[in-house]
């Protein structure tokens, strides 16, 4: 029992570090600061982090920064490469360009000029699974890519989209506190994985009286784009909303989804239309709306009903994307 408690304490501390890195990719992520966040000795922190995440600390930070930059280059064509280099923590554009070429096999300008399309062909098409209150929907293809955590600026690769009936409202969303279980690795179409993750979260939340439907919301955040990030490094967080005073514990982490202005698309769809819902919002509504994606929060998807209780088995969902005026 003691060894299990110790393992959970390690997981809780390292979750804090991963969240801190996600929130501060543009800042100075030095060893001493991160070791302090984890409350570990800096002399041992490297080895502990590498064992937990599966890659050395420096490589992990550089990869996330470069993947964030790749998303920015493909989605924000007006932002100078030099500014992107500084924003993702590089001391000089030349250093950034060299690191980018080593990682993606091409220069930042070649990537922006269309190289990202060739790169994305080598990645598997993104599939999104989602857990409802009682069962999982089947995974469906989604034809978009996005940059890293906190900075989902989207670039659409359009394909034919089924006509859907939906509404979109732009409104201010308050900050949300969520508890989460995080997974790193492949997830596309893996219903068993999503069931296990949400099951773990529910088993933790239930005895703590944190499940109060319909007030409790269920959502999924996809931190990486499968068209940029290697499959075995993809990160996903399955979440439920919790009161602000809720504490992280072991494998269960806690984070905030920032307040801000979001476009909220409300859909009632069949199980095979999730991809069409995302494409309708991002590829049809957004370009005609006068808005563009913003950086103040992640894009995420909420489940609003249990399809088994719907007379036609429909899935009612909200897709929320942070926006600012074009």
Residue pairs with C-beta under 8 A, 6 or more apart in sequence:
7 250
8 249
8 250
8 251
9 250
10 48
10 52
11 52
11 250
11 251
12 248
12 249
12 250
12 251
12 253
13 38
13 39
13 40
14 38
14 48
14 49
14 52
14 53
15 182
15 248
15 253
16 37
16 38
16 248
16 253
17 34
17 37
17 38
17 49
18 53
18 182
19 253
19 255
20 34
20 37
21 29
21 34
21 60
21 61
21 64
22 64
22 148
22 149
22 150
22 223
23 150
25 61
25 64
25 65
25 68
25 88
25 89
25 148
25 149
25 150
26 87
26 88
26 89
27 89
28 89
29 61
29 89
31 42
31 45
31 46
31 57
32 42
34 45
34 49
34 57
35 41
35 42
35 45
36 42
38 45
38 48
38 49
40 48
45 57
46 56
46 57
49 56
49 57
49 60
50 56
50 57
53 60
53 184
54 184
55 63
55 233
62 99
62 103
63 103
63 233
64 148
64 149
65 88
65 89
65 90
66 88
66 99
66 100
66 103
66 104
67 147
67 148
67 224
67 225
67 228
67 229
68 88
68 147
68 148
68 149
68 151
69 84
69 85
69 87
69 88
69 96
69 100
69 108
69 147
70 100
70 104
70 111
70 116
70 147
70 228
71 145
71 146
71 147
71 148
71 151
71 152
71 153
71 155
71 225
71 228
72 79
72 84
72 87
72 88
72 147
72 151
72 153
73 81
73 84
73 108
73 111
73 112
73 116
74 111
74 112
74 116
74 145
74 147
74 155
75 146
75 147
75 153
75 154
75 155
75 293
76 153
77 112
81 93
81 96
81 97
81 108
81 109
81 112
82 93
84 96
84 108
85 92
85 93
85 95
85 96
85 97
85 108
88 96
90 96
90 99
96 108
97 107
97 108
100 106
100 107
100 108
100 111
101 107
104 111
104 115
104 119
105 119
106 115
106 119
111 119
116 145
116 227
116 228
117 157
119 227
119 228
120 145
120 157
120 227
120 228
123 226
123 227
123 228
123 229
123 231
124 188
124 226
124 231
125 141
125 142
125 143
125 188
125 226
126 141
126 142
126 143
126 144
126 145
126 188
126 222
126 225
126 226
126 227
127 139
127 140
127 141
127 142
127 187
127 188
127 189
128 139
128 140
128 142
128 188
128 220
128 222
128 274
128 275
128 278
128 301
129 136
129 137
129 138
129 139
129 187
129 188
129 189
129 190
129 191
129 193
129 194
130 136
130 137
130 194
130 220
130 274
130 301
130 303
130 317
131 194
131 195
131 197
131 198
131 218
131 220
131 238
131 303
132 218
132 303
132 305
132 306
132 307
132 308
132 315
133 213
133 218
133 303
133 306
134 306
134 308
135 307
135 308
136 191
136 194
136 195
137 271
137 274
137 307
137 315
138 189
138 191
138 271
138 272
139 188
139 189
139 190
139 191
140 271
140 272
140 273
140 274
140 275
140 276
141 275
142 274
142 275
142 278
142 279
143 156
143 157
143 158
143 159
143 275
143 279
144 154
144 155
144 156
144 157
144 278
144 279
144 282
144 283
145 154
145 155
145 157
145 225
145 226
145 227
145 228
146 152
146 153
146 154
146 155
146 222
146 225
146 299
147 153
147 225
147 228
148 223
148 224
149 223
149 224
149 235
149 298
150 295
150 297
150 298
151 295
152 293
152 298
152 299
152 321
152 322
153 293
153 295
154 282
154 286
154 293
154 299
154 321
156 279
156 282
156 283
158 279
158 283
159 279
161 276
161 279
161 280
161 283
161 284
162 273
162 276
164 267
164 269
164 273
164 276
164 277
164 280
165 268
166 265
166 266
166 267
166 268
166 277
166 280
166 281
167 265
167 266
168 263
168 264
168 265
168 266
168 281
168 285
168 289
169 263
169 264
169 266
170 261
170 262
170 263
170 264
170 289
170 291
170 323
171 261
171 262
171 264
172 259
172 260
172 261
172 262
173 259
173 260
173 261
173 262
173 264
173 320
174 259
175 256
175 257
175 258
175 259
176 217
176 241
176 256
176 257
177 241
177 242
177 243
177 244
177 246
177 254
177 255
177 256
177 257
178 219
178 237
178 239
178 240
178 241
178 242
178 254
178 255
178 256
178 257
179 201
179 204
179 205
179 210
179 239
179 240
179 242
179 246
179 248
179 252
179 253
179 254
180 201
180 221
180 237
180 238
180 239
180 252
180 253
180 254
180 255
181 197
181 198
181 200
181 201
181 237
181 238
181 251
181 252
181 253
182 235
182 236
182 237
182 253
183 193
183 197
183 235
183 236
183 237
183 238
184 232
184 233
184 234
184 235
184 236
185 231
185 232
185 233
185 234
186 231
186 232
186 234
187 193
187 194
187 234
187 236
188 226
194 238
197 236
197 238
198 218
198 238
200 251
201 238
201 239
201 240
201 252
202 211
202 240
204 249
204 252
205 211
205 216
205 240
205 242
208 246
210 216
210 240
210 242
210 243
210 246
211 240
215 241
216 240
216 241
216 242
217 240
217 241
217 302
218 238
218 239
218 240
218 302
218 303
219 238
219 239
219 240
219 241
219 300
219 301
219 302
219 303
220 236
220 237
220 238
220 239
220 300
220 301
221 236
221 237
221 239
221 257
221 298
221 300
222 234
222 235
222 236
223 234
223 235
223 236
223 237
223 298
224 233
224 234
224 235
226 234
237 253
237 255
242 254
246 254
247 254
248 254
257 297
257 298
257 300
258 296
258 297
259 296
259 297
260 294
260 296
260 297
260 322
261 294
261 296
261 322
261 323
261 324
262 297
262 320
262 321
262 322
262 323
263 281
263 285
263 286
263 289
263 291
263 320
263 321
263 323
264 318
264 319
264 320
265 277
265 280
265 281
265 285
265 318
265 319
265 320
265 321
266 304
266 316
266 317
266 318
267 273
267 277
267 280
267 315
267 316
267 317
267 318
267 319
268 314
268 315
268 316
269 276
269 277
269 314
269 315
269 317
270 313
270 314
270 315
271 307
271 313
271 315
274 315
274 317
277 317
277 319
278 319
281 319
281 321
282 321
286 292
286 293
286 321
286 323
289 323
289 326
290 325
290 326
291 323
291 324
291 325
291 326
292 323
292 324
292 325
292 326
293 299
293 321
293 322
293 323
293 324
294 322
294 323
294 324
295 322
296 322
297 322
298 322
299 319
299 320
299 321
299 322
300 319
300 320
301 317
301 318
301 319
301 320
302 317
302 318
302 319
302 320
303 315
303 316
303 317
304 316
304 317
304 318
305 314
305 315
305 316
307 313
307 314
307 315
310 316
